[in-house]
Amino acid sequence: MELHLEAFDTIATGLLRDAEGGWIRGYCRRLGVCSAMRAELWEIHNRLLIAWREGYMKVLLESDRSLAIHLIKNISGEGAHAPLARNIIQLCKKEWEVQ
């Protein structure tokens, strides 16, 4: 498999682990040119979406980007990241437990 990246392309990568820290699944998504904040929001969104689709009912979401978590918890207005943050909020409101 070949991967061709243009200058300044951003890749969102992440993984899901079980309660003991064992690997469940990883992912990689090409985002194109975007900010570090947008990349982190996409990583959070992707992790939640994969966990939901895989049927997990209890999720502990960890992120080293406290600003991204703050943005999601305190979204207001129509800033550049608002639609993606709202998608994350909608995922969190599904019938499961997300911390």
N, C-alpha and C positions, 0 to 999 in steps of 0.2 A: 504494500500500500504506500502511495506517495502522498506527501502533504506539501503543497505549495503555498507559502505565505507571502503576502505583500508586505512592504515596509509598514510598520505601525499596526499591523493586525493584532487583535487581541483574542486570546483563547481563554475560554472559561473551562476550568477543569475541577473535578471534585470527586468525592467518593462517599459511599454510604457504608457504615460499619454497624455491626450488631452491638448489643449491650456489653459484650466482652471485648470489643475492639477488633473483632474479626472482620475481614473484608467481605462486603456483600456485592457491591457493584461500583464501578467507576464510570466516568463519562468525560467527554471532551467536546466542546462546542465552539466553533469559530464565530466570533462576534463582529469581526471587522474592526474599524476604527471606533473606539469609544473610550470613555473615561474609566479610571480605576473604580469609581463608585458604581457606574453602570455594570461593569464586569462583576463586581461583588454581588450586586442585586440579581444578576442573571444566574450566578452560582447558587445563591439561596433559592431562587425560583426553581432551577433545575433539580436541586436536591429534594425539595418538597414535592415537586411533580413526580419524580421517579418513585419516591417513597409512597405517595398516594396511589399511583398506578400499580405498584407492587403489592399493595394491600396492607401496609403497615399502619397500625392504629395508634401507636404511641411513638412520637419522634422528639428527640432532643436535638435541636438545631444549634450548632456551634459555629461561630464566626469570629475571626480576629479583627473584623472591621466594626467597631462599636458605632461608628457614624452611620453605617448602613442599617444597623439594627435600630438606631435612634430615628432615622428617616422613616423606616417602616412603621414604627410605633407612633410617630407623631406627624404623619403625612397630612399636609394641608395644601391647598392651592393647586395649581396646575403646572408645577415646575417640570423640568425635563425628565425627571425620574418618577414623577407621580403615577403615570399609568402602570409602570412595572411594579412599583411599590403596592399599588392597589390590587394588582393580580396576586401578589404574594399574600396580602391580607385576605383575599378571597380564598386562597388555598388553605390558609390557617383556620378559616371559619368552617371548613368542611367537618363532617362528623368523625373527628379524631382528635387526639391530644398532641398539641405542638408546644414545646417549651423552648 
